[in-house]
Amino acid sequence: MAQQQMAKERSLGELFTELAGETSTLVRQEVALAQAEMTHKAVKAGKNVGFLVVGGAVAYAAALSIIAGVIVLLGMAIPLWASALLVGVVIGIAAFFMISSAVAGLKRTDPVPHKTIETIKEDAKWLKKEVT
């Protein structure tokens, strides 16, 4: 009967082998979580960079197309140099707001993988508990 009970109990070597396997799986899962979280954050940052580039291109296109038409129109009422200056200031203000919005979005993007850090801390506590 004592032999049956000992056969049912696992040896210390088997327990350490299982612990090593579980720890390895845990580390792989944490790396996968970190990769997924960083990918998500990179996509978000890339989106804001894209908006920044598009905002700059739109501001440039607007400057080119509006300057020609509005300067000529305003040139009928005020000197051409004054109309060109006025149109340039208005387009510059619009571009400023578009670019400021994109930069603010980039600043709000936090690159730190908080979820991964939390789960690694939890895993360290679990591993410490299992070993002791």
N, CA and C of each residue as an Amber inpcrd file, in Angstrom:
protein
   396
   0.8270000  -1.1900000   0.0000000   0.0000000   0.0000000   0.0000000
   0.8680000   1.2500000   0.0000000   1.9430000   1.2270000   0.7310000
   2.8460000   2.3620000   0.7620000   3.4720000   2.5830000  -0.6020000
   3.7160000   1.4740000  -1.3270000   4.2940000   1.5980000  -2.6750000
   3.3000000   2.2470000  -3.6250000   2.0240000   1.9200000  -3.4980000
   1.0100000   2.5210000  -4.3670000   0.9290000   4.0230000  -4.1270000
   0.9910000   4.4440000  -2.8880000   0.9170000   5.8710000  -2.5680000
   2.1360000   6.5870000  -3.1200000   3.3080000   5.9750000  -3.0000000
   4.5270000   6.5840000  -3.5230000   4.4780000   6.6500000  -5.0420000
   3.8920000   5.6330000  -5.6780000   3.7870000   5.6290000  -7.1300000
   2.8660000   6.7450000  -7.6010000   1.8310000   7.0570000  -6.8010000
   0.9000000   8.1150000  -7.1760000   1.5280000   9.4940000  -6.9960000
   2.4200000   9.6200000  -6.0200000   3.0910000  10.8970000  -5.8120000
   4.1770000  11.0670000  -6.8550000   4.3350000  12.2650000  -7.3050000
   5.3430000  12.5300000  -8.3350000   6.6750000  12.8420000  -7.6760000
   7.7280000  12.4950000  -8.3720000   9.0540000  12.7480000  -7.8240000
   9.3900000  14.2270000  -7.9320000  10.4000000  14.6340000  -7.1760000
  10.8500000  16.0170000  -7.1940000  11.3390000  16.3990000  -8.5920000
  12.0080000  15.4900000  -9.2590000  12.4870000  15.7310000 -10.6280000
  11.3380000  15.9860000 -11.5930000  10.2710000  15.1990000 -11.4490000
   9.0980000  15.3910000 -12.3110000   8.4550000  16.7520000 -12.0540000
   8.3900000  17.1330000 -10.7880000   7.8010000  18.4300000 -10.4480000
   8.6270000  19.5750000 -11.0280000   9.9580000  19.4840000 -10.9120000
  10.8080000  20.5330000 -11.4810000  10.7200000  20.5610000 -13.0040000
  10.6090000  19.3810000 -13.6190000  10.4580000  19.3260000 -15.0760000
   9.1620000  20.0100000 -15.4970000   8.0820000  19.7260000 -14.7600000
   6.7950000  20.3610000 -15.0620000   6.8680000  21.8710000 -14.8490000
   7.5100000  22.2850000 -13.7590000   7.6540000  23.7110000 -13.4710000
   8.4510000  24.4040000 -14.5680000   9.5270000  23.7630000 -15.0200000
  10.3350000  24.3470000 -16.0970000   9.5130000  24.4720000 -17.3770000
   8.7240000  23.4580000 -17.6750000   7.8750000  23.5100000 -18.8730000
   6.8360000  24.6140000 -18.7810000   6.2000000  24.7390000 -17.6180000
   5.1910000  25.7810000 -17.4270000   5.8190000  27.1730000 -17.4730000
   7.0100000  27.2900000 -16.8940000   7.7060000  28.5770000 -16.9170000
   8.0690000  28.9550000 -18.3460000   8.5280000  27.9950000 -19.1130000
   8.8660000  28.2500000 -20.5130000   7.6370000  28.6990000 -21.3050000
   6.5290000  28.0130000 -21.0770000   5.2790000  28.3980000 -21.7490000
   4.8600000  29.8040000 -21.3400000   4.9900000  30.0890000 -20.0570000
   4.6300000  31.4020000 -19.5360000   5.4800000  32.4990000 -20.1700000
   6.7710000  32.2730000 -20.2790000   7.6590000  33.2630000 -20.8880000
   7.2810000  33.4820000 -22.3500000   7.0050000  32.4020000 -23.0760000
   6.5970000  32.5510000 -24.4870000   5.3060000  33.3560000 -24.5990000
   4.3650000  33.0980000 -23.6990000   3.1000000  33.8360000 -23.7220000
   3.3150000  35.3080000 -23.3990000   4.2060000  35.5970000 -22.4670000
   4.4920000  36.9940000 -22.1240000   5.1380000  37.7180000 -23.2990000
   6.0450000  37.0450000 -23.9830000   6.6830000  37.6530000 -25.1540000
   5.6400000  37.9210000 -26.2350000   4.7290000  36.9780000 -26.4280000
   3.6640000  37.1700000 -27.4220000   2.7600000  38.3300000 -27.0280000
   2.4490000  38.4480000 -25.7340000   1.6160000  39.5640000 -25.2640000
   2.3270000  40.8940000 -25.4690000   3.6070000  40.9390000 -25.1400000
   4.3760000  42.1780000 -25.3300000   4.4090000  42.5590000 -26.8030000
   4.5930000  41.5750000 -27.6620000   4.6340000  41.8400000 -29.1060000
   3.2920000  42.3710000 -29.5890000   2.2080000  41.7510000 -29.1400000
   0.8780000  42.2100000 -29.5600000   0.6020000  43.6260000 -29.0610000
   0.9680000  43.9010000 -27.8210000   0.7230000  45.2340000 -27.2550000
   1.5590000  46.2930000 -27.9660000   2.8170000  45.9830000 -28.2270000
   3.6800000  46.9490000 -28.9140000   3.2140000  47.1650000 -30.3590000
   2.7400000  46.1080000 -31.0070000   2.2160000  46.2490000 -32.3620000
   1.0130000  47.1780000 -32.3720000   0.1250000  47.0050000 -31.4020000
  -1.0570000  47.8670000 -31.3090000  -0.6510000  49.3280000 -31.1120000
   0.3120000  49.5640000 -30.2470000   0.7630000  50.9330000 -29.9890000
   1.4740000  51.5190000 -31.2050000   2.2330000  50.6910000 -31.9270000
   2.9290000  51.1650000 -33.1230000   1.9250000  51.5370000 -34.2150000
   0.8670000  50.7430000 -34.3360000  -0.1680000  51.0570000 -35.3300000
  -0.8360000  52.3850000 -34.9960000  -1.1090000  52.5940000 -33.7150000
  -1.7340000  53.8470000 -33.2810000  -0.8150000  55.0390000 -33.5650000
   0.4690000  54.8890000 -33.2500000   1.4260000  55.9710000 -33.5130000
   1.5660000  56.1970000 -35.0190000   1.5990000  55.1130000 -35.7840000
   1.7110000  55.2270000 -37.2360000   0.5180000  55.9620000 -37.8360000
  -0.6450000  55.7080000 -37.2850000  -1.8560000  56.3950000 -37.7500000
  -1.7240000  57.9000000 -37.5360000  -1.2380000  58.3020000 -36.3550000
  -1.0740000  59.7320000 -36.0760000   0.0150000  60.3530000 -36.9490000
   1.0760000  59.6110000 -37.2140000   2.1100000  60.1100000 -38.1190000
   1.5180000  60.2830000 -39.5190000   0.6860000  59.3350000 -39.9290000
   0.0190000  59.4540000 -41.2210000  -0.8490000  60.6960000 -41.3050000
  -1.6060000  60.9530000 -40.2330000  -2.4300000  62.1670000 -40.1990000
  -1.5480000  63.4120000 -40.2620000  -0.4070000  63.3660000 -39.6060000
   0.5210000  64.4890000 -39.6380000   1.0050000  64.7440000 -41.0660000
   1.3740000  63.6970000 -41.7600000   1.8500000  63.8360000 -43.1420000
   0.7290000  64.3250000 -44.0500000  -0.4280000  63.7230000 -43.9130000
  -1.5630000  64.1350000 -44.7480000  -1.9550000  65.5750000 -44.4430000
  -1.9330000  65.9560000 -43.1790000  -2.2500000  67.3430000 -42.8060000
  -1.2880000  68.3200000 -43.4610000  -0.0040000  67.9670000 -43.4650000
   0.9770000  68.8240000 -44.1260000   0.7560000  68.9030000 -45.6250000
   0.4280000  67.7640000 -46.2400000   0.1810000  67.7490000 -47.6890000
  -1.0730000  68.5440000 -48.0430000  -2.0970000  68.4070000 -47.2240000
  -3.3370000  69.1580000 -47.4650000  -3.0800000  70.6580000 -47.3220000
  -2.3030000  71.0180000 -46.3100000  -1.9880000  72.4350000 -46.1320000
  -1.2130000  72.9730000 -47.3270000  -0.2900000  72.1880000 -47.8390000
   0.4930000  72.6120000 -49.0040000  -0.3830000  72.7250000 -50.2490000
  -1.2370000  71.7200000 -50.4800000  -2.1310000  71.7620000 -51.6410000
  -3.0990000  72.9380000 -51.5410000  -3.5950000  73.1750000 -50.3320000
  -4.5150000  74.2920000 -50.1340000  -3.8140000  75.6140000 -50.4200000
  -2.5850000  75.7150000 -49.9790000  -1.8370000  76.9450000 -50.2140000
  -1.6540000  77.1920000 -51.7020000  -1.3320000  76.1400000 -52.4310000
  -1.1010000  76.3110000 -53.8720000  -2.3780000  76.6690000 -54.6360000
  -3.4590000  76.0000000 -54.3040000  -4.6830000  76.2510000 -55.0700000
  -5.4140000  77.5260000 -54.6560000  -5.4580000  77.7900000 -53.3920000
  -6.1880000  78.9630000 -52.9260000  -5.4210000  80.2460000 -53.2040000
  -4.1270000  80.1920000 -53.0590000  -3.3300000  81.4020000 -53.2800000
  -3.5910000  81.9760000 -54.6690000  -3.5860000  81.1130000 -55.6410000
  -3.7630000  81.6010000 -57.0120000  -5.1130000  82.3030000 -57.1920000
  -6.1740000  81.6380000 -56.7650000  -7.5070000  82.2170000 -56.9780000
  -7.8210000  83.3970000 -56.0850000  -7.5300000  83.2640000 -54.8070000
  -7.8970000  84.3070000 -53.8680000  -7.0380000  85.5520000 -54.0330000
  -5.7670000  85.3630000 -54.3340000  -4.9090000  86.5350000 -54.5280000
  -5.4050000  87.3740000 -55.6990000  -5.7850000  86.7040000 -56.7560000
  -6.3030000  87.4330000 -57.9210000  -7.6080000  88.1480000 -57.5480000
  -8.4820000  87.4550000 -56.8300000  -9.7560000  88.0590000 -56.4430000
  -9.5410000  89.2490000 -55.5020000  -8.7180000  89.0550000 -54.4650000
  -8.4610000  90.1450000 -53.5350000  -7.6490000  91.2680000 -54.1860000
  -6.8630000  90.9030000 -55.1870000  -6.0560000  91.8950000 -55.8900000
  -6.9030000  92.9580000 -56.5810000  -8.1650000  92.6540000 -56.7750000
  -9.0580000  93.6390000 -57.3750000  -9.4460000  94.7160000 -56.3620000
  -9.3770000  94.4090000 -55.0720000  -9.7810000  95.3690000 -54.0470000
  -8.5850000  95.9730000 -53.3150000  -7.5320000  95.1730000 -53.0980000
  -6.3480000  95.6550000 -52.3880000  -5.1160000  95.3080000 -53.2250000
  -3.9790000  95.8830000 -52.8840000  -2.7780000  95.5540000 -53.6580000
  -2.4970000  94.0420000 -53.6280000  -1.8960000  93.5340000 -54.7010000
  -1.6230000  92.1080000 -54.8150000  -0.7300000  91.5870000 -53.6810000
   0.2490000  92.3600000 -53.2640000   1.1220000  91.9070000 -52.1840000
   0.3480000  91.7040000 -50.8880000  -0.6240000  92.5830000 -50.6150000
  -1.4260000  92.4800000 -49.3950000  -2.3680000  91.2760000 -49.4740000
  -2.9180000  91.0420000 -50.6390000  -3.8030000  89.8820000 -50.7720000
  -3.0200000  88.5770000 -50.6360000  -1.8000000  88.5310000 -51.1910000
  -0.9580000  87.3360000 -51.0600000  -0.6020000  87.0890000 -49.5860000
  -0.2820000  88.1280000 -48.8700000   0.0530000  88.0060000 -47.4510000
  -1.1410000  87.5150000 -46.6400000  -2.2950000  88.0650000 -46.8820000
  -3.5050000  87.6740000 -46.1590000  -3.8370000  86.1990000 -46.3810000
  -3.7850000  85.7550000 -47.6180000  -4.0890000  84.3600000 -47.9440000
  -3.0410000  83.4300000 -47.3000000  -1.7980000  83.8070000 -47.3430000
  -0.7480000  82.9900000 -46.7310000  -0.9290000  82.8190000 -45.2330000
  -1.3380000  83.8740000 -44.5560000  -1.5640000  83.8110000 -43.1060000
  -2.7350000  82.8790000 -42.7830000  -3.8020000  82.9800000 -43.5280000
  -4.9740000  82.1290000 -43.2780000  -4.6160000  80.6490000 -43.4710000
  -3.9160000  80.3310000 -44.5420000  -3.5240000  78.9430000 -44.8060000
  -2.5360000  78.4610000 -43.7410000  -1.6510000  79.3220000 -43.3370000
  -0.6980000  78.9580000 -42.2870000  -1.3940000  78.6260000 -40.9740000
  -2.4310000  79.3720000 -40.6350000  -3.1900000  79.1080000 -39.4070000
  -3.8860000  77.7460000 -39.4950000  -4.4940000  77.4610000 -40.6360000
  -5.1570000  76.1610000 -40.8110000  -4.1490000  75.0120000 -40.6860000
  -2.9930000  75.1620000 -41.3000000  -1.9550000  74.1270000 -41.2250000
  -1.4760000  73.9560000 -39.7870000  -1.3320000  75.0330000 -39.0630000
  -0.8950000  74.9700000 -37.6720000  -1.8410000  74.1130000 -36.8370000
  -3.1440000  74.3260000 -36.9920000  -4.1130000  73.5660000 -36.2060000
  -4.1110000  72.0840000 -36.5860000  -3.9680000  71.7790000 -37.8600000
  -3.9190000  70.3740000 -38.2830000  -2.6840000  69.6760000 -37.7220000
  -1.5480000  70.3040000 -37.8230000  -0.3000000  69.7090000 -37.3470000
  -0.2950000  69.6230000 -35.8200000  -0.8150000  70.6400000 -35.1430000
  -0.8900000  70.6100000 -33.6730000  -1.7550000  69.4580000 -33.1850000
  -2.8340000  69.2020000 -33.8820000  -3.7210000  68.1000000 -33.5110000
  -3.0060000  66.7590000 -33.6500000  -2.2700000  66.5710000 -34.7190000
  -1.5390000  65.3160000 -34.9300000  -0.4280000  65.1380000 -33.8940000
   0.2940000  66.1940000 -33.5820000   1.3680000  66.1210000 -32.5880000
   0.7810000  65.8020000 -31.2090000  -0.3520000  66.3920000 -30.8690000
  -1.0020000  66.1040000 -29.5890000  -1.4200000  64.6360000 -29.5200000
  -1.9010000  64.0900000 -30.6240000  -2.2590000  62.6710000 -30.6630000
  -1.0490000  61.7810000 -30.4550000   0.0780000  62.1550000 -31.0280000
   1.3130000  61.3840000 -30.8350000   1.7830000  61.4460000 -29.3920000
   1.6440000  62.5970000 -28.7630000   2.0660000  62.7410000 -27.3610000
   1.1920000  61.9190000 -26.4320000  -0.0720000  61.7130000 -26.7850000
  -0.9780000  60.9150000 -25.9500000  -0.7140000  59.4220000 -26.0890000
   0.0380000  59.0050000 -27.0860000   0.3300000  57.5910000 -27.2990000
   1.4360000  57.1620000 -26.3410000   1.0980000  56.2350000 -25.4650000
   2.0530000  55.7430000 -24.4590000   2.7110000  54.4700000 -24.9950000
   4.0330000  54.4840000 -25.2190000   4.6920000  53.3130000 -25.8010000
   4.9900000  52.1890000 -24.8120000   4.7470000  52.3950000 -23.5210000
   5.0820000  51.3870000 -22.5060000   4.0210000  50.2840000 -22.5050000
   4.4320000  49.0070000 -22.5730000   3.4680000  47.8860000 -22.5530000
   3.0130000  47.5820000 -21.1180000   2.0950000  48.3730000 -20.5930000
   1.6700000  48.2680000 -19.1950000   1.0830000  46.8950000 -18.8640000
   0.2730000  46.3290000 -19.7450000  -0.3450000  45.0300000 -19.4820000
   0.7210000  43.9520000 -19.3330000   1.7040000  43.9890000 -20.1950000
   2.7660000  42.9890000 -20.1410000   3.5550000  43.1140000 -18.8470000
   3.8660000  44.3230000 -18.4490000   4.6130000  44.5400000 -17.2030000
   3.8240000  43.9980000 -16.0150000   2.5120000  44.2530000 -15.9920000
   1.6730000  43.7510000 -14.9040000   1.6710000  42.2300000 -14.8690000
   1.4890000  41.6020000 -16.0120000   1.4300000  40.1440000 -16.0200000
   2.7860000  39.5340000 -15.6880000   3.8680000  40.1790000 -16.0640000
   5.1990000  39.6690000 -15.6980000   5.3750000  39.7370000 -14.1840000
   4.9100000  40.8070000 -13.5710000   4.9780000  40.9070000 -12.1090000
   4.1520000  39.7920000 -11.4600000   2.9590000  39.5530000 -11.9960000
   2.1170000  38.4790000 -11.4660000   2.7930000  37.1220000 -11.6540000
   3.4030000  36.9370000 -12.8060000   4.0940000  35.6740000 -13.0780000
   5.2650000  35.4670000 -12.1390000   5.9880000  36.5310000 -11.8360000
   7.1280000  36.4300000 -10.9160000   6.6390000  36.0280000  -9.5280000
   5.5070000  36.6060000  -9.1000000   4.9380000  36.2350000  -7.8030000
   4.5280000  34.7680000  -7.8040000   3.8870000  34.3350000  -8.8840000
   3.4480000  32.9330000  -8.9990000   4.6310000  31.9890000  -8.9580000
   5.6800000  32.3140000  -9.7230000   6.8630000  31.4670000  -9.7860000
   7.5520000  31.3940000  -8.4290000   7.6270000  32.5270000  -7.7400000
   8.2380000  32.5560000  -6.4120000   7.4550000  31.6660000  -5.4500000
   6.1320000  31.7400000  -5.5710000   5.2560000  30.9190000  -4.7140000
   5.4370000  29.4400000  -5.0260000   5.5570000  29.0980000  -6.3040000
   5.7110000  27.6980000  -6.7070000   7.0490000  27.1180000  -6.2750000
   8.0920000  27.9130000  -6.3000000   9.4260000  27.4310000  -5.9640000
   9.5920000  27.2610000  -4.4570000   8.9570000  28.1440000  -3.6740000
   9.1200000  28.0520000  -2.2150000   8.1710000  27.0740000  -1.5970000
